[in-house]
C-alpha cells in the first residue's frame, strides 16, 4: 500500500551536509594556512635580507679599511684587480663611492648617493635608484684617519630571486596539499555519510503503514543514535496506532450488544398500549443506557491509559483529598444499595507522586466493582472500606469488601482486558475492562496494583501501592 502524501523538495540553494562539513573544515584550514604561510615567508625573507645586508656592510667595511691619509688628503689604496676581488658578485652589479663629508668623491662612482647615518649610528641602509637601477645601499661613516663616508649599492636580482624561490617551494606545494586534502575530505566525509543517506532513503521510501524498525548500519555513534531515535519514534507510533485500533475494536464490539438491547426494548415498548408495560420498558431502556454510558466511559478511560505511556505527567498530589472527594461521590449510591461505605487513614495529609485524574479513575473503578460485585451474601451486612496506609517503603491505597471474593486464578485472569468474572457473567453486566484500566493506570504512574483475598475471609482487597516520597 502506498500513500499519496508528498513532501516538499529540498531547497536547491541549501548546501549538502558533506559540502557544509568540508567548508567548515577547509575555510578555517585555508585561513590558518594563509596566515601561517605569510608569517613563514615573511620571516624567511626578513632573515635573508639580513644576510644580504650583512654581506653589503662587510663590503663597505672592506673598502673603508683601505682608505689612507696622504699629503693630498684621503685616498683609496686599491688597484682595479683588488677592487674587483673585494666587490665581486657573479649575479649582481655592485657600485661604490668613497665620499668626503662635504659630498665630494674620493673614489668610486660619481652620483652614487644614499642617506647618511645620523646621531651615533655608524651605518644606514636604504633603497635608492642609480643609473636606472634599483639598488639596496648602505652608507658607512668612518672617522679615521679623517671623517668620510663609504656608500656601497647592489642590485636586487638575487634578493628577488630568493623571494620567488621561497614562494615557489613553500606555497605551491602547500596549495597542492590543500587540494589533495579537499579531495580526501570530500571522499571520506561522503563515505561516513553513506549510512545517513541509506537511512534517509529507507525512511523516505517507507510506506505510511509500515512502522517496523528501520535498518541502521551506522559508522558513527551520532548516526546510530539518530537511527535508534527514529526506531523509538516508530515504536511509539506503532504502540499508539495499536491502541487506537484496539479502542475502535473495543467500541465496535462492546457497544453492539447494549445498543441492540436498547433498540429491542424500544421497539417492543412501541408495540405496547398498556402504560404500565411501557413504563417498565422505559425503565429497562434507562438501565441499558446507563450500562452503555458506563461502558463508553471505561473505553475512553482505557484509550487514555493506552495513550498515557507517552504523555502523562506525574506530580505530587494530595491522596487524602482525592480519596475524600471520590468517596463522597459514591456515598449516595452505597446508601441506596445498603452498603456501609467507610474510610480510614485520612487523619493526616498524604502526599504521593502520581496523577490526580488517574488516581481518581483507579479509585472510581475499584469502588464501582466493589459496589457491584463485592456485596455480602443475602442476609449479611455489606461493607466497603477505603483505607490509606503509610510505611517507610510505600503508601498504599486499598479498597476492601466483604463479598464472595475471587480465587487466585480469577484474580490473575481479571487483570486481562475483556475478561469478566463469574458474578459479572451471571448478572450480565460489565465488559471486563475495569480492572484492566486500573492495572494500566498503575503501570503509567509507576505504582503497583494487586488483588488479594481478605484473610480471614470472605472478601477481596484491591491495593494500589505508590513508592514512598
C-alpha positions as CSV (number, residue, x, y, z in Angstrom):
1,X,0.0,0.0,0.0
2,X,1.3,3.4,-0.9
3,X,0.2,6.8,0.1
4,X,-0.3,10.0,-2.0
5,X,1.4,12.2,0.6
6,X,4.0,14.3,-1.0
7,X,6.8,16.3,0.7
8,X,8.4,19.5,-0.4
9,X,11.6,19.0,-2.4
10,X,14.9,20.1,-0.7
11,X,15.8,23.7,-1.2
12,X,18.2,23.9,-4.1
13,X,20.1,26.9,-2.5
14,X,21.0,24.9,0.6
15,X,24.3,23.0,0.6
16,X,24.6,19.3,1.3
17,X,25.8,18.2,4.7
18,X,29.0,17.0,3.1
19,X,29.6,20.4,1.5
20,X,28.9,22.2,4.7
21,X,31.3,19.9,6.7
22,X,34.0,20.3,4.0
23,X,33.5,24.1,4.1
24,X,33.6,24.2,7.9
25,X,36.9,22.3,7.8
26,X,38.6,23.8,4.8
27,X,37.9,27.5,5.2
28,X,39.4,27.7,8.7
29,X,42.2,25.5,7.5
30,X,42.8,27.7,4.4
31,X,42.8,30.8,6.6
32,X,45.2,29.3,9.0
33,X,47.4,28.2,6.1
34,X,47.4,31.7,4.6
35,X,48.3,33.3,7.9
36,X,50.9,30.7,8.7
37,X,52.5,30.8,5.2
38,X,52.6,34.6,5.2
39,X,54.4,34.6,8.5
40,X,56.8,31.9,7.4
41,X,57.5,33.6,4.1
42,X,57.9,36.9,5.8
43,X,60.2,35.6,8.4
44,X,62.3,33.7,5.8
45,X,62.6,36.8,3.6
46,X,63.4,39.0,6.6
47,X,66.3,36.9,7.7
48,X,67.5,36.5,4.1
49,X,67.5,40.3,3.8
50,X,69.5,40.5,7.0
51,X,72.1,38.1,5.4
52,X,72.3,40.1,2.2
53,X,72.6,43.4,4.2
54,X,75.3,41.9,6.4
55,X,77.3,41.0,3.3
56,X,76.8,44.5,1.9
57,X,78.0,46.2,5.1
58,X,81.0,43.8,5.1
59,X,81.9,45.1,1.6
60,X,81.6,48.7,2.9
61,X,83.9,47.9,5.8
62,X,86.4,46.2,3.5
63,X,86.6,49.4,1.4
64,X,86.8,51.7,4.4
65,X,89.8,49.7,5.6
66,X,91.7,50.6,2.5
67,X,91.2,54.4,2.9
68,X,94.5,56.1,3.8
69,X,95.7,59.6,4.6
70,X,98.2,61.2,2.2
71,X,99.7,64.6,1.8
72,X,97.0,65.3,-0.8
73,X,94.2,64.1,1.5
74,X,92.3,60.8,1.8
75,X,92.9,58.1,-0.9
76,X,91.7,54.6,-1.6
77,X,94.7,52.3,-1.9
78,X,93.1,49.6,-4.0
79,X,94.0,48.6,-7.5
80,X,91.4,47.7,-10.1
81,X,92.0,44.0,-9.6
82,X,91.8,44.3,-5.9
83,X,88.7,46.4,-6.2
84,X,87.1,43.6,-8.3
85,X,88.0,41.0,-5.8
86,X,86.5,42.9,-2.9
87,X,83.3,43.8,-4.7
88,X,82.9,40.6,-6.7
89,X,79.4,39.2,-7.2
90,X,78.6,36.8,-10.0
91,X,74.9,37.8,-10.2
92,X,74.7,41.4,-9.0
93,X,76.0,44.8,-10.1
94,X,77.9,46.5,-7.3
95,X,78.5,50.2,-7.2
96,X,80.5,52.1,-4.6
97,X,81.6,55.6,-3.7
98,X,84.0,56.9,-1.0
99,X,83.0,60.5,-0.2
100,X,84.3,63.3,2.0
101,X,82.0,64.9,4.5
102,X,81.3,67.7,2.0
103,X,80.0,65.2,-0.5
104,X,83.0,65.2,-2.9
105,X,84.0,61.8,-4.2
106,X,87.4,60.4,-3.3
107,X,86.9,57.3,-5.4
108,X,84.2,55.2,-7.0
109,X,81.1,56.1,-9.0
110,X,80.1,59.7,-9.1
111,X,76.5,60.4,-8.4
112,X,76.0,57.4,-6.1
113,X,74.3,58.9,-3.1
114,X,72.5,57.4,-0.2
115,X,71.1,58.6,3.1
116,X,73.8,59.1,5.7
117,X,73.6,57.8,9.2
118,X,72.6,60.3,11.9
119,X,73.4,60.5,15.6
120,X,75.5,57.7,17.0
121,X,74.6,55.3,14.2
122,X,77.6,54.3,12.1
123,X,75.7,52.8,9.1
124,X,72.3,53.2,7.4
125,X,70.6,51.0,4.8
126,X,68.3,52.5,2.2
127,X,66.8,51.7,-1.2
128,X,68.0,54.0,-4.0
129,X,68.0,54.3,-7.7
130,X,71.2,54.7,-9.7
131,X,71.6,54.7,-13.5
132,X,68.0,53.5,-13.8
133,X,68.6,50.5,-11.5
134,X,67.0,49.9,-8.1
135,X,69.7,49.3,-5.5
136,X,70.0,48.3,-1.9
137,X,72.6,50.6,-0.5
138,X,74.5,51.1,2.8
139,X,76.2,54.3,4.0
140,X,79.1,53.6,6.4
141,X,80.6,56.5,8.3
142,X,84.2,56.4,9.5
143,X,86.2,58.9,11.4
144,X,89.8,57.6,11.0
145,X,92.1,58.7,9.6
146,X,89.6,61.5,8.8
147,X,85.8,61.6,8.6
148,X,84.5,60.0,5.4
149,X,81.5,58.1,4.1
150,X,81.6,54.8,2.2
151,X,78.5,54.1,0.1
152,X,78.0,50.6,-1.5
153,X,75.0,49.8,-3.6
154,X,73.9,46.4,-5.0
155,X,71.1,45.4,-7.4
156,X,68.3,43.2,-6.1
157,X,68.3,40.4,-8.6
158,X,69.4,37.8,-6.0
159,X,67.0,39.1,-3.4
160,X,64.0,39.0,-5.7
161,X,65.0,35.5,-6.9
162,X,65.2,34.3,-3.3
163,X,61.7,35.6,-2.6
164,X,60.4,33.9,-5.7
165,X,62.1,30.6,-4.7
166,X,60.7,30.9,-1.2
167,X,57.2,31.4,-2.5
168,X,57.5,28.7,-5.1
169,X,59.0,26.0,-2.9
170,X,56.8,26.7,0.2
171,X,53.5,28.0,-1.2
172,X,53.0,25.9,-4.3
173,X,53.4,22.5,-2.6
174,X,51.1,23.5,0.2
175,X,48.5,24.5,-2.4
176,X,48.7,21.1,-3.9
177,X,48.5,19.5,-0.4
178,X,45.4,21.7,0.3
179,X,43.7,20.5,-2.9
180,X,44.6,16.9,-2.1
181,X,43.2,17.4,1.4
182,X,40.0,18.8,0.0
183,X,39.6,15.8,-2.3
184,X,40.3,13.4,0.6
185,X,37.9,15.2,2.9
186,X,35.1,15.1,0.4
187,X,35.6,11.4,-0.2
188,X,35.9,10.4,3.4
189,X,33.0,12.6,4.6
190,X,30.9,11.2,1.8
191,X,31.8,7.7,2.9
192,X,31.0,8.4,6.5
193,X,27.6,9.9,5.5
194,X,26.6,6.8,3.4
195,X,24.7,5.3,6.4
196,X,22.9,8.6,6.8
197,X,21.9,8.5,3.1
198,X,20.8,4.9,3.4
199,X,18.7,5.9,6.5
200,X,17.2,8.8,4.6
201,X,16.4,6.5,1.6
202,X,14.9,3.8,3.9
203,X,12.7,6.4,5.7
204,X,11.7,8.2,2.5
205,X,10.6,5.0,0.7
206,X,8.8,3.6,3.8
207,X,5.1,3.1,3.5
208,X,3.0,5.1,5.9
209,X,1.6,1.8,7.4
210,X,5.0,0.2,7.8
211,X,6.2,1.1,11.3
212,X,8.8,-1.7,11.7
213,X,12.3,-0.5,12.8
214,X,14.4,0.8,10.0
215,X,17.8,-0.9,9.5
216,X,20.7,1.1,10.9
217,X,24.2,0.4,9.7
218,X,25.9,3.3,11.5
219,X,29.5,4.3,11.0
220,X,29.4,6.7,13.9
221,X,27.7,7.0,17.3
222,X,25.7,10.0,16.2
223,X,24.1,8.3,13.2
224,X,23.5,5.2,15.4
225,X,21.7,7.5,17.9
226,X,19.7,9.0,15.1
227,X,18.6,5.6,13.9
228,X,17.7,4.5,17.4
229,X,15.7,7.7,17.9
230,X,13.8,7.1,14.7
231,X,13.1,3.5,15.6
232,X,12.0,4.6,19.1
233,X,9.6,7.1,17.4
234,X,8.3,4.4,15.1
235,X,7.8,2.1,18.1
236,X,5.8,4.8,19.9
237,X,3.7,5.5,16.8
238,X,3.1,1.8,16.4
239,X,2.0,1.5,20.0
240,X,-0.3,4.5,19.6
241,X,-1.9,3.1,16.4
242,X,-2.4,-0.3,18.0
243,X,-4.1,1.4,21.0
244,X,-6.3,3.2,18.6
245,X,-7.2,0.1,16.6
246,X,-7.9,-1.8,19.9
247,X,-10.0,1.1,21.1
248,X,-12.0,1.1,17.9
249,X,-12.4,-2.7,18.1
250,X,-13.5,-2.5,21.7
251,X,-16.0,0.2,20.9
252,X,-17.5,-1.6,18.0
253,X,-17.6,-5.0,19.9
254,X,-18.8,-3.8,23.3
255,X,-21.4,-1.3,22.2
256,X,-23.1,-3.6,19.8
257,X,-24.8,-5.6,22.5
258,X,-26.2,-2.8,24.7
259,X,-27.3,-0.8,21.7
260,X,-29.0,-3.8,20.2
261,X,-30.7,-4.3,23.6
262,X,-31.8,-0.7,23.8
263,X,-33.2,-0.9,20.3
264,X,-35.1,-4.2,21.1
265,X,-36.6,-2.7,24.3
266,X,-37.6,0.5,22.5
267,X,-39.2,-1.5,19.6
268,X,-41.1,-3.7,22.0
269,X,-42.3,-0.8,24.0
270,X,-43.6,0.9,20.9
271,X,-45.9,-2.1,20.3
272,X,-47.5,-2.0,23.7
273,X,-50.6,0.0,24.6
274,X,-50.5,-0.7,28.3
275,X,-48.9,2.3,30.1
276,X,-47.6,0.0,32.8
277,X,-45.7,-2.2,30.3
278,X,-44.5,0.9,28.5
279,X,-43.2,2.3,31.8
280,X,-41.3,-0.9,32.5
281,X,-39.8,-0.9,29.1
282,X,-38.6,2.7,29.5
283,X,-37.1,1.8,32.9
284,X,-35.2,-1.1,31.2
285,X,-34.1,1.3,28.4
286,X,-32.8,3.7,31.1
287,X,-30.9,0.9,32.8
288,X,-29.4,-0.3,29.5
289,X,-28.4,3.3,28.6
290,X,-26.7,3.6,32.0
291,X,-24.7,0.5,31.3
292,X,-23.8,1.7,27.8
293,X,-22.7,5.1,29.2
294,X,-20.5,3.3,31.8
295,X,-19.1,1.2,29.1
296,X,-18.2,4.2,27.0
297,X,-16.6,5.9,30.0
298,X,-14.5,2.7,30.5
299,X,-13.5,2.5,26.9
300,X,-12.5,6.2,26.9
301,X,-10.5,5.6,30.1
302,X,-8.8,2.6,28.5
303,X,-7.9,4.7,25.5
304,X,-6.4,7.4,27.9
305,X,-4.5,4.7,29.6
306,X,-3.0,3.4,26.4
307,X,-2.0,6.9,25.3
308,X,-0.8,7.8,28.8
309,X,2.6,6.0,28.4
310,X,3.8,8.9,26.2
311,X,2.2,11.9,27.8
312,X,1.1,11.7,31.4
313,X,2.9,14.0,33.8
314,X,3.3,12.8,37.4
315,X,3.4,15.3,40.3
316,X,3.0,15.5,44.0
317,X,-0.8,15.1,44.7
318,X,-2.9,15.0,47.9
319,X,-4.0,11.4,48.0
320,X,-6.2,12.0,51.1
321,X,-8.1,14.8,49.3
322,X,-8.7,12.7,46.2
323,X,-10.0,9.8,48.4
324,X,-12.3,12.1,50.4
325,X,-13.9,13.6,47.3
326,X,-14.3,10.4,45.4
327,X,-15.8,8.5,48.4
328,X,-18.3,11.4,48.9
329,X,-19.5,11.0,45.2
330,X,-20.1,7.2,45.7
331,X,-21.8,7.6,49.1
332,X,-25.4,8.1,47.8
333,X,-25.0,5.0,45.6
334,X,-23.7,3.0,48.5
335,X,-26.6,4.1,50.7
336,X,-29.1,3.2,48.0
337,X,-27.6,-0.3,47.8
338,X,-27.5,-0.7,51.6
339,X,-23.6,-0.8,51.7
340,X,-21.7,0.6,54.6
341,X,-19.0,2.7,52.8
342,X,-16.2,3.8,55.1
343,X,-12.8,5.5,55.0
344,X,-9.7,5.0,57.1
345,X,-6.3,6.8,57.2
346,X,-7.5,10.4,56.5
347,X,-6.3,11.8,59.8
348,X,-3.2,13.3,58.3
349,X,-2.3,14.6,54.8
350,X,-0.8,12.0,52.5
351,X,1.3,13.1,49.5
352,X,2.3,10.7,46.7
353,X,3.9,11.1,43.3
354,X,1.1,10.4,40.7
355,X,-1.6,11.9,38.6
356,X,-4.8,13.1,40.2
357,X,-7.0,12.1,37.2
358,X,-5.6,8.6,37.0
359,X,-5.8,8.1,40.8
360,X,-9.4,9.2,40.7
361,X,-10.1,6.8,37.8
362,X,-8.5,3.9,39.7
363,X,-10.5,4.5,42.9
364,X,-13.7,5.1,40.9
365,X,-13.3,1.7,39.1
366,X,-12.4,-0.1,42.4
367,X,-15.4,1.4,44.2
368,X,-17.7,0.6,41.3
369,X,-16.6,-3.0,41.2
370,X,-16.9,-3.3,45.0
371,X,-20.5,-1.9,45.0
372,X,-21.5,-4.1,42.0
373,X,-19.8,-7.4,42.8
374,X,-18.4,-7.2,46.3
375,X,-21.6,-7.1,48.3
376,X,-22.1,-9.7,51.0
377,X,-24.4,-12.7,50.6
378,X,-28.1,-12.1,51.3
379,X,-28.8,-11.8,55.0
380,X,-25.4,-10.2,55.9
381,X,-24.4,-6.6,56.2
382,X,-22.3,-5.4,53.2
383,X,-19.2,-3.2,53.9
384,X,-16.7,-1.5,51.6
385,X,-13.7,0.2,53.2
386,X,-11.3,2.6,51.6
387,X,-8.1,2.9,53.5
388,X,-4.7,4.7,53.2
389,X,-1.7,3.1,54.9
390,X,1.9,4.5,55.2
391,X,5.2,2.7,55.6
392,X,8.8,3.5,55.1
393,X,8.8,2.0,51.6
394,X,5.3,2.7,50.2
395,X,1.9,4.4,50.5
396,X,-1.0,2.0,50.0
397,X,-4.5,2.9,48.8
398,X,-6.8,-0.1,49.4
399,X,-10.5,-0.9,48.7
400,X,-11.7,-3.9,50.7
401,X,-15.2,-5.5,50.6
402,X,-16.8,-8.5,52.4
403,X,-18.2,-10.1,49.3
404,X,-17.6,-13.5,47.9
405,X,-14.0,-12.8,46.9
406,X,-12.1,-14.3,44.0
407,X,-9.9,-17.4,43.6
408,X,-6.2,-17.0,42.7
409,X,-6.9,-17.9,39.1
410,X,-9.8,-15.5,38.8
411,X,-7.6,-12.7,40.3
412,X,-5.0,-13.3,37.7
413,X,-7.4,-13.5,34.8
414,X,-9.4,-10.4,35.7
415,X,-6.4,-8.2,35.2
416,X,-6.6,-9.0,31.5
417,X,-8.7,-6.9,29.2
418,X,-12.1,-8.2,28.2
419,X,-12.3,-11.0,30.9
420,X,-15.4,-10.9,33.1
421,X,-15.8,-12.6,36.5
422,X,-18.4,-15.2,37.4
423,X,-20.7,-12.7,39.1
424,X,-20.5,-10.3,36.2
425,X,-21.4,-13.0,33.8
426,X,-24.3,-14.1,36.0
427,X,-25.6,-10.5,36.2
428,X,-25.0,-9.8,32.6
429,X,-23.1,-6.6,33.5
430,X,-19.6,-5.2,32.7
431,X,-17.3,-5.5,29.8
432,X,-14.2,-6.9,31.6
433,X,-12.4,-3.5,31.3
434,X,-12.4,-2.0,34.9
435,X,-9.5,-3.9,36.4
436,X,-7.5,-3.8,33.2
437,X,-7.9,0.0,33.3
438,X,-6.8,0.1,36.9
439,X,-3.7,-2.1,36.2
440,X,-2.8,0.2,33.2
441,X,-3.2,3.3,35.2
442,X,-1.0,1.9,37.9
443,X,1.7,1.0,35.4
444,X,1.7,4.5,33.9
445,X,2.2,6.0,37.4
446,X,5.0,3.5,38.3
447,X,2.8,2.2,41.0
448,X,2.0,-1.5,41.9
449,X,-1.5,-2.9,41.8
450,X,-2.5,-6.3,43.3
451,X,-5.7,-8.2,44.2
452,X,-5.7,-10.3,47.4
453,X,-8.2,-12.4,49.3
454,X,-9.1,-10.9,52.7
455,X,-7.9,-13.2,55.5
456,X,-9.9,-14.3,57.3
457,X,-12.5,-14.0,54.6
458,X,-14.7,-13.6,52.9
459,X,-13.9,-10.5,50.8
460,X,-11.5,-9.0,48.3
461,X,-8.8,-6.4,48.8
462,X,-7.6,-4.3,45.8
463,X,-4.4,-2.3,46.7
464,X,-2.5,0.4,44.8
465,X,1.0,1.0,46.2
466,X,2.9,4.2,45.5
467,X,6.7,4.4,46.2
468,X,7.3,6.4,49.4
469,X,8.2,10.1,48.6
